[in-house]
Amino acid sequence: MKKSHLKHIIKEIIKEEIDGPGIFVPHDLEGRKEKKTMMDYKKIQDYIKNGSKGNLNLENSQITKLPDNLQVVGGSLYLGNNIQITELPNNLTVGGYLDLLNTPIQKLPDNLKVNNSLFLKNSQITELPDNLKVGGSLWLHDTPLSNKYPEEEIRDIIERQGGNVGGDIKI
């Protein structure tokens, strides 16, 4: 291909990008969020089908809830920055960390067990469930709970409801 012909093609591409929708405009944007959400739900079902081993990363997902048949996460469960999730299944056990940073979740499920730390920073958590068990630290920065109660009172509430926190409570 001649150099002059290549220059002409490049000029046409640039002109098309400036003047109107060119080749660098993403196509097929319609339905992209729905497809991603369906892929995330399939990812969860595959995780369960494969024995719930290892971490489950659903950060930045659009899912609204986890399925009730997800009872155990062998590793950590990452749901941070998920702006749609509103609930978790009851009796959930997480083998590692549970990350709910920047989520709209207001209430945790009863009998939640997290073997490591529970991150609730910038969530909308307003109450803690019965029998909450956290093996590591409980992070409550910038939540309605942290604005309402001091650390000692939060620990007392958890213990009165039959739960415990193995590490610090960070408000």
C-alpha positions in Angstrom: 0.0 0.0 0.0 1.4 3.4 -1.0 2.2 5.9 1.7 -0.2 8.5 0.2 -3.1 6.0 0.1 -2.5 5.1 3.8 -2.5 8.9 4.7 -5.8 9.3 2.9 -7.3 6.4 4.8 -6.1 7.8 8.2 -7.5 11.2 7.3 -10.9 9.7 6.5 -11.0 7.8 9.8 -10.1 11.0 11.7 -12.7 13.0 9.8 -15.4 10.3 10.5 -14.5 10.4 14.2 -14.8 14.2 14.3 -17.9 14.6 12.1 -20.1 11.8 13.3 -20.2 8.3 14.8 -17.0 6.7 13.7 -15.4 3.3 14.1 -14.3 4.1 17.7 -17.8 4.6 19.0 -18.9 1.6 21.0 -21.7 -0.2 19.3 -24.5 -2.3 20.8 -24.7 -0.4 24.1 -28.3 -1.3 24.5 -28.8 -4.2 26.9 -25.2 -4.2 28.1 -26.1 -3.7 31.8 -28.7 -6.5 31.6 -26.2 -8.9 29.9 -23.6 -8.1 32.7 -26.2 -8.7 35.4 -27.2 -12.1 33.8 -23.5 -13.0 33.6 -23.1 -12.2 37.3 -26.1 -14.3 38.3 -24.6 -17.2 36.2 -21.3 -16.7 37.9 -23.0 -17.1 41.3 -24.8 -20.3 40.2 -21.6 -21.7 38.8 -19.8 -20.9 42.0 -22.4 -22.8 44.0 -22.4 -25.7 41.6 -18.6 -26.0 41.9 -18.8 -26.3 45.7 -18.6 -22.6 46.8 -14.8 -22.7 47.0 -12.5 -19.7 47.0 -13.5 -16.1 46.6 -16.6 -14.7 44.9 -16.0 -11.3 43.4 -19.2 -9.3 42.5 -17.8 -5.8 42.9 -19.5 -3.2 40.8 -22.2 -5.6 39.9 -25.9 -4.6 39.2 -27.4 -7.6 41.1 -30.1 -6.8 43.6 -29.8 -9.8 45.8 -27.9 -13.0 46.3 -29.9 -16.2 45.7 -31.2 -18.1 48.8 -29.2 -21.2 47.8 -26.0 -19.4 48.4 -25.4 -20.3 52.0 -21.6 -20.7 52.1 -18.8 -18.7 50.5 -15.6 -20.6 51.1 -13.4 -17.5 50.7 -14.2 -13.9 50.7 -17.3 -12.3 49.2 -16.7 -9.0 47.5 -19.9 -6.9 46.9 -18.4 -3.4 47.2 -19.6 -0.6 45.0 -22.7 -2.7 44.1 -25.3 0.1 43.9 -28.2 -2.2 43.5 -27.8 -5.0 46.1 -30.4 -4.6 48.9 -30.2 -8.0 50.7 -28.2 -11.1 51.5 -29.6 -14.6 52.2 -30.3 -15.6 55.8 -27.8 -17.9 57.5 -24.9 -16.9 55.2 -21.4 -18.0 56.2 -18.4 -16.3 54.7 -15.0 -18.0 55.1 -13.0 -14.9 54.5 -13.9 -11.2 54.3 -17.3 -9.8 53.5 -17.0 -6.5 51.6 -20.2 -4.4 51.5 -18.5 -1.0 51.1 -20.6 1.6 49.3 -23.7 -0.5 49.1 -27.4 0.4 49.8 -27.8 -2.5 52.2 -29.7 -1.4 55.3 -30.0 -4.7 57.2 -27.8 -7.7 57.4 -29.4 -11.2 57.5 -29.9 -13.2 60.7 -27.2 -15.6 61.7 -24.6 -14.0 59.5 -21.1 -15.5 60.1 -18.0 -13.9 58.7 -14.7 -15.6 59.7 -12.6 -12.6 58.9 -13.5 -8.9 58.8 -16.9 -7.3 57.8 -16.6 -4.1 55.8 -19.7 -1.9 55.9 -18.1 1.5 55.3 -20.4 3.9 53.5 -23.2 1.4 53.5 -26.8 2.3 54.7 -26.7 -0.3 57.6 -29.2 0.8 60.3 -29.3 -2.3 62.4 -27.3 -5.5 63.2 -28.8 -9.0 63.1 -29.3 -11.5 65.8 -26.3 -13.9 66.2 -23.9 -11.8 64.1 -20.5 -13.4 64.3 -17.4 -11.6 63.0 -14.0 -13.3 63.5 -12.0 -10.1 62.5 -12.9 -6.5 62.7 -16.2 -4.8 62.0 -15.8 -1.6 59.9 -18.7 0.8 60.3 -17.2 4.1 59.2 -19.8 6.5 57.7 -22.9 4.4 58.4 -26.1 5.4 60.2 -25.0 3.0 63.0 -21.6 4.7 63.5 -23.4 8.1 63.7 -25.8 6.8 66.3 -23.7 4.6 68.7 -20.2 4.6 70.1 -18.0 1.5 69.6 -18.7 0.1 73.1 -22.4 0.3 72.7 -22.3 -1.4 69.3 -20.3 -4.3 70.8 -22.9 -4.5 73.6 -25.8 -4.7 71.1 -24.1 -7.5 69.2 -23.3 -9.5 72.3 -26.9 -9.0 73.7 -28.2 -10.5 70.5 -26.1 -13.6 70.8 -23.2 -12.5 68.5 -19.6 -11.5 68.9 -16.8 -9.6 67.1 -13.3 -11.1 67.5 -11.5 -7.9 66.5 -12.0 -4.2 66.7 -15.1 -2.3 65.9 -14.1 0.6 63.7 -16.3 3.6 63.6 
